[in-house]
Amino acid sequence: MGLQLLALGDTAWTLYITFATIFLVIIFITALVSIIIVLFQKSNSDGIQGITASSETFFGKNRGQSIENKLKKWTWVCLGVMAVLSFALYIIGLIVQ
C-alpha cells in the first residue's frame, strides 16, 4: 500500500495520513465518551432492588427516566459517529489503494 500511495504523490499521502489521524483521534475520543456514558447508565434488571419496596415520588421517577433517556440517546449518537467514521476511514483506505 505504501508504494501505491507514493505513486500518487506527496499531496495524496499527506492528505491520507491527515484524515486517518483525525478520524482515529475522533474515534478514540467517542469510544472513551461512550464507555463513560454506559457506565453512568442504570442497569435494566431490578436485581435486589426489585425485592424491596420503592418509595420514589412521581416527579423523581420521571426525572430519572429523563436522564436515562438522554444517556441512551447520547450513547447511540457516539456509537453512530464511531461507525460512520470507521466506515469512512475504510472507504478512504480502499480508494487510496
Buried (B, 14 or more C-beta within 10 A) or exposed (E): EEEEBEEEEEEBBEBBEEBBEEBEEBBEEBBEBBEEBEEEEEEEEEEEEEEEEEEEEEEEEEEEEEEBEEBEEBBEBBBEBBEEBEEEBEEBEEEBE
